[in-house]
Amino acid sequence: MSVHAHAHSQAHVAAPAITAPRSGFDWWLVAFAVALAGLGVVMVLSASGIMAERMVHDKYFFFKKQAIFLGIGVCLMFFVAWLPRKILYGPVYLWLFMVLALLAMTMIPPFSVKAGGARRWMHIGPLLLQPMELAKVVLVFYLAYFYSSKQALVKSFSVGFIPPVVVTGILGVVLLIQPDFGGAVFLGMLFFLMSLVGGTRIIYLLVSGLFGAAAAVLLVVNSPYRFKRWFAFLDPFQDPQGTGYQLVQSFFAFGSGQITGVGFGAGKQKLFYLPEAHTDFIMAVTGEELGFIGVSVILAMIGVLMWRSFRIALAQDDLRDRFTAYGMAMVLGIGFLLNLAVVMGCVPPKGVAMPFLSYGGSNLISGFLCVGILLNLSRRKPA
């Protein structure tokens, strides 16, 4: 063998060591997820203190619960990050069945909790669970499995399009029965975005999108409650004391904050003016108290979190891993987008919580579950 050939052979053997997969976590993703959740706990304290004191005579009530949820979420995140991937991926149809069973149980009075005219929560011992948050994650697992295993047939209508439409549709119908219109829209968006990268024909997605839009219009027109909310979104100041009240108060909160905000804890809209101040509309309280600068910092943090999530997805060699990482990023991204769109009056109110920031154990733990799965994939070695 010549010297040149020997050197070429040595380089060929050494190359894999240079590109060996990393086994460490994406600590930037951890840092920004925990920082957002930590800021959320602080803002929950500010937004809920007055209401909690009147309701349960303890202004730290929601703050303490959110802090406990934060601890549980962080523990779950690291547990899932180290979980063997075959356990995480294995029983995808079992996960689907369990989520459907939980969603169905929200409509059975002994288990369900009715709030705001809807049954979206259920009791599990002392805990209150919103199965919709788990449905998002499970749908990603199913779609990632489906599109990674059906690539040869993904362009066909009967095999590559109908099964995921049926699964997503069943979950969406159960949510509409609760009723949770916003949750059904969320799953529809998740299906569309994952199908887009999964390889489904664009024409199928466009037609299904038109059917979905037509169904949404029928639901709005045939429901006086939704009809009023739709027109309140178009011009909330037409009825500022009625259907447009919540959105008008949200605008007042953002407007009062101006550049630097009125100061932490000094906001007025949370004083029983703005409904859901510590849950869906916590960004309005944040805008009032921390101002444009504070909201911009949060948006920058969200941007970094999404960048790290997509970076993990693009680094995957296995197609199922890549689709799963992309789907988890979309669960977070759609949540951020819809919540901000609602509180800023860009879309009708849908009851979508702000990931990591809004009060609520199911939402916070679901966010950390997504991050834990992303961390598991960031190790880049099948466990």
N, C-alpha and C positions, 0 to 999 in steps of 0.2 A: 504494500500500500504506500502511495506517495505521501510526502509530508503534507501537501495541500489537502489530500483526501482524508488523511488522519485528523488534521485540524478541523476539517468540515464535520467529520464524524463526532469529534469531541464537542463541537459547538452544538451539534444536533442533540446530543445526549444531555448537555448542560441546560439547554433552553427551557425545559419544563420547570426546573428549579427556580428560574427567574420569574416565571409567570404562575407560580403555585398559588392556588386560591388562598385568600386570607381567611382567618377564622375569627377575627375580632368583630365586635358589634360596631354599628355606626353610632358613635357616642354623640355626634352632633344632633342626630335625630332624637336620642334620649334627652339631651339637654334642653332642646327647644320644646319638646312635648311636655316635659316636667315643668319648665318655666311658664308655659302657657297655662297649664293646670294650676300652678301655684298662684299666678296672677288671677285666675278664675276664682280661686278660693277667697282671695282678698276682696275681689269685686262682689262676690256673693255676700260677704260680710257687710259691705257698704250698702248694697242694694236691698238686703233683706232685714237688716237690723230692726228698723222701725216696725215693720209688719210682724216680725217674729215676736217682738216684745208685746204687741197688742194681742196676738193670737195665742201664744203659749207662755207669755211672761218671761221670756228668755231671749234676749236680742242676739245671742250667739247660737241659737238653735240650728238654723240652716248652715251656718258657718261650720259648726262642729260636725254635722252630718257630712258636709262636702269634704271636710278634711279627712274623715274616715274613708269616704269613697276614694279620695286621692291615694291614701295608703293602700287600700285594696287594689286599686288600679295599677299602681306601680309594682306591687307584688305579682299581680297577674301578668303584667307585661314581661317581667323577667322569667317567670315560670314558662310562659308560652315561647319566649325567645330560646330557651334551652330544650324545649320539648322535641323529641324525635319527630322528624317530618312525616314519617310514615303514620304516626299516630294522629298528627294534625290533618293529614290528607285522607287517611284511610276511609272511614265510614261516611262519605259525603252524602249518601242517600239517607243514612241514619240521622245526620244533622238536619236534613230537610224535613224528615218526618217529625223530629222533635220540635222544630220551630213551628211547623204547622199545628202540632198539638198544643203548643203554648199559645199561639195566636187564637186557636179555637177556644181555649180555656178562658181567655179574656172576655168571652161572651156568656160564660156560665156564672150566674150570680154568686154562688158560694166562693168562687175564686177571684172573680173580677172586681175591679174598683171603677165606679163611674165618676167621671169628673168632666165638667164642661160639656155635658151632653154626649160624651163618648166613653166607650169602654176599651181603653188602650193599655191598662195596667192590670196586674194581678198580684195577689199575695202569695209569697213563698215563705211561710213562717213569718218572721218579723219584717222581712224584706218586701219591697215593692218593686216589681220588675216590669219593664216595658219590652215585650218580646220583639217589637219592631226593630230595636237596636241590634238584636242578634240576627234577625232575618237579613239585614244588610250584609253581614259578614258571611253567613251561610250561603247566600245567593252568589257571592263572589267565589266561594269555594266550588260551588256547583258549576258556574259558568267557566271558571278556569279549567276545571276538569273536563268539561264538555268540549270546549274549543281546542284544548291541547290534544285530546284523544280523537277528535273527529276532523282533523285538518284535511284529510283526503276527501271528505264528503261535506265540508262546511259550506260549499257553494250551492249545494242542492237544497230545494225547498222543504222536502218531506223529512230529511234526516238532519240537515244542517241548520234549519231555521225553526221548524215547528216545535221540537222538544223544549228548547229554552224559552220560547214564547209561552208555552203551556205552563211550565213551572213558574215563571215570573207572573203570568196571569193569575194563577191560583193564589199565590201569595198576595197579589194586588187586590183581588176580589175579597179575600178575607179581611184585608185592611179597610176596604171601602165599607164593609158591613159594620165595622166597629163604631162609627166611621172614622177613618183616618185618611182623608183625601191627600194630605201632604205626604204621608208615608207611601201611598201608592205611586204618587208622582216621583218620589225619590227612587223607588225600585225601578220604575220605568226608565228614568234617566240612567241609572246604573246599568240596566240591561242594554240600552242603546249604546253607551260608551264602550262597554266590554265587547259587544257584538261588532262594533266598528273595528276594533283592533283584532278581534278574533277571526275576521275574514268573511263575515256574512256579506252577501251581495247588498250593495247600497240601495238598489231598487226595493228589496224586501224591507229594509229599515225605513225607507221613505214612506212606503205604503203603510207599514205598521204605525209609523209616527202620525200619519193622517188619520188612521182609524182611532188612535189614542186621543188625538186632539178632538175628534168628533165626539168621542165618548165623554171627554172632559166637558165639552160645551153642553152636552145633554144633561150631565150631572149638575152643572151650574144652573142651567135654565130651569130644570125641574126641582131645584131646591131653593126655596125663598131665602134661606139663611146664607147659602153660598152666593146666591145672586146679589144679595145686599152687600156682602163682603167684596165681591168683584167690583161693583160700582163705587164702593167706598175707597177702594184702592186707586181707581181712576181719578177721583177727586174727593179726597177725604174731608176737605173743608166745606163741602156741600152739607154735610151733617156732622159737624165737629163734636157735638154732644151725644151722638148716637153711633151709627155704624163706622164713622171715621174717627172715633174718639182715640183709639189706641195708637193709630198711625200719626194723628195730629200731635199727641203727647210725645211720641218718639221724635218727631221733627223739632218740637220745642226743646227737647233734651239736647239734641245735636246742635241746634242753633245757639243754645245758652252756653255751650262749652267753648265756642269760638276757637282760638288758637291753642291756648294753654290750659283750658278747663277752669272750672270754679274751685277745684281742689278736691282731694280725696275725702269723701264723706260729706261734702258740702252740697251735693246735688239736691234739688227740690222735687224733681219729677217722681222720685221713688217714694215720696210722702203721700202715697195713695192716689197720685195722679196717673201714673203709668202702670197699667195692668201687666202682670207677668214681668215685673222689672228685674227679678233675679233669675228668671228662666230664659224664655225665648228672646226677651228684649234687653238682655244685660248689656249688649253693645251700645244701646242708647244711653244707659246710665254711665257707661265707660266714656262715651263721647262727651257727655255733660261734665263729668268730673275730671277727666284727663285731657279733654280737648282734642283738637286736630293732631297735635304732636303725639299724644298717647295712643290714639287710634292708628296713626301711621306706624308707630313702633310695633303694635300688635299685628298689623298687616305685613310688616317686614318679617316678623317672627313666623307668621303663617307661610310666607313665601319661602323662607329657608326650610321649614318643615316639609313643604311640598317638593322643593328641589331635592332634598335628601331622599324622599320617598321615591321619586321618579328615577333618581340615580341608582337606587337599589334595584328597581325594576329593570333598567337597561343593562345592569351588570349581570343579570341571570343568563345562564347558558341553556337551561332547561325551559321549554316553552310553558309548562304548567307553573313553574316558579315565577316566570316573567308575568304571566297573566294574573296570578294571584297577587303579586306585589303591586301591579298596576291597579287591580281592583280595590285593594286596601287603600291605596292613595286616592282613588276616586271616592270611596266612602267618606274619607275626611274632606276631600276637596269639594264635593257636592254639598256637604253639610256647611262648610264655611261659606260657600257661594250663596246657597239658598237663604241662610240666616241673615247675611248681610243685605241681600236683595230685599228681604221682607222688612227689616227694620229701617231701611232707607227708602221704602216705598216703590221699589222697582218691580215687585211682583205682589200679587195678593197674599195676605197673611196665611201661612200654611202650618204654623205650629212646629217649625223645625228648629231644634236646639242648636246652639253654637258649640261645636266640638271643643272640649276641654274648659270652656269658659262658663257656659250655662250651668245653673244648679240642676242636679239630677244624677243619681247613681248609675242608672242604665246608660245614659249618654256618655258619662265620663269613663265608665269601665269599658264600654264599647270602643271608645277612642283609644284607650290604652291597649285593648285587645288587638286592634289594627296595627298599632305601633309594635307590639310584641311579635306579631307575625312578620312584619317588615324586618325587625331585628333578626329574627330567625333566618330569614332569607339573606340578610346582609352578611351572615357568616359564610355564605357561598359554598358551604360543604354540606351535602345531605347528611342529616344526623340520624 
